[in-house]
Amino acid sequence: MAHATCTTPGGALRVRVADTFITRGLGLLVGTPLEAAEGLLIAPCSSIHTFGMRYAIDVVFIDRDARIVRVCPDVKAGRARFAGKAHAVLELRAGVAAQQGLTAGVRLEALAPVLAAKPS
């Protein structure tokens, strides 16, 4: 799985990039849990579910220009979220979006090249 470093208004995140059919499908359901300053970028993606999740997450929806269009904080297991204008989703441990200053309208410049790449 590819990784990227993303500067945010509140610091920086190490981002795992799920850009293949398998990595997008499995998301956070398998593998090691996210660290405090780590996220999982699922692209392309405009909806997620947390069925089977072991911990709550913040869900950050991002458009093709790497701009945040919606933030859903503290999404617990067994829920679904979507954003019609989203091209990708950044999943974070609950509370991290606020700590990193991630709100609607913020552009995550470092993710723009990742979002421009074609998925496998």
Secondary structure, DSSP 4 states (H G I P E B T S, - for coil): -EEEEEEETTEEEEEEEE-SHHHHHHTTSSSSPPPTTEEEEESS-SEEE-TT-SS-EEEEEE-TTSBEEEEEEEE-TT-EEE-TT-SEEEEEETTHHHHTT--TT-B-GGGHHHHHSPP-
